[in-house]
Amino acid sequence: AQSVTQPDIHITVSEGASLELRCNYSYGATPYLFWYVQSPGQGLQLLLKYFSGDTLVQGIKGFEAEFKRSQSSFNLRKPSVHWSDAAEYFCAVGRDSNYQLIWGAGTKLIIKP
Amino acid sequence: NAGVTQTPKFRILKIGQSMTLQCTQDMNHNYMYWYRQDPGMGLKLIYYSVGAGITDKGEVPNGYNVSRSTTEDFPLRLELAAPSQTSVYFCASSYVGGRSQHFGDGTRLSIL
């Protein structure tokens, strides 16, 4: 069955520290991969996406993610977090042959001052 | 460029009342979706549409109905509101089904 796992429900990071959010997927073929961010009380905003090519993709707000086929992973990283990065982050996968995206349960990022 | 617009932003309903959540997009996207998000939970797909006149059930369709008479609009109807339908509802659209989705700001619905 197709699924997306975000193992960490919550992550707490000090402001200025580096961040890595994990995402693993189970899919029949290499899917398209997405990271979204949801700030409190807001809708979801696309951070970055991977379709093919370079496995390290850059997104908005200084985020990047690396696709590792052998590990079926698409982890999100940021070298130095800011208080404004406190939000919930969702990983999702899809293919043109599917009508929808498969969503992870989300990881809530808490920033310590 | 408005993107995906949802109305209303907030609503309180009494048990048994009905209402329609409106969603419109101006990106000429074929695919549209309705999700609900409960506190601390991820997204659950309620209904989706692959084009005008074509809709289908998602993961949690009970208690809801949809229609898609135009490419732009995809309203979600609650016929007999129940407390279990208290949630935040998001509408989204995409050009192709498995590609990136664009989200509205959500409708926060409380049923008392």
Chai-1 contact restraints between the chains, C-beta under 6 A:
chainA,res_idxA,chainB,res_idxB,connection_type,confidence,min_distance_angstrom,max_distance_angstrom,comment,restraint_id
A,Y32,B,G98,contact,1.0,0.0,6.0,A-B,restraint_1
A,F34,B,S100,contact,1.0,0.0,6.0,A-B,restraint_2
A,G43,B,F103,contact,1.0,0.0,6.0,A-B,restraint_3
A,G43,B,G104,contact,1.0,0.0,6.0,A-B,restraint_4
A,G43,B,D105,contact,1.0,0.0,6.0,A-B,restraint_5
A,G43,B,G106,contact,1.0,0.0,6.0,A-B,restraint_6
A,L44,B,F103,contact,1.0,0.0,6.0,A-B,restraint_7
A,L46,B,S100,contact,1.0,0.0,6.0,A-B,restraint_8
A,K49,B,S100,contact,1.0,0.0,6.0,A-B,restraint_9
A,G94,B,G98,contact,1.0,0.0,6.0,A-B,restraint_10
A,R95,B,G98,contact,1.0,0.0,6.0,A-B,restraint_11
A,D96,B,V96,contact,1.0,0.0,6.0,A-B,restraint_12
A,D96,B,G98,contact,1.0,0.0,6.0,A-B,restraint_13
A,N98,B,G97,contact,1.0,0.0,6.0,A-B,restraint_14
A,N98,B,G98,contact,1.0,0.0,6.0,A-B,restraint_15
A,Y99,B,G97,contact,1.0,0.0,6.0,A-B,restraint_16
A,W103,B,G42,contact,1.0,0.0,6.0,A-B,restraint_17
A,W103,B,L43,contact,1.0,0.0,6.0,A-B,restraint_18
A,A105,B,G42,contact,1.0,0.0,6.0,A-B,restraint_19
A,G106,B,G42,contact,1.0,0.0,6.0,A-B,restraint_20
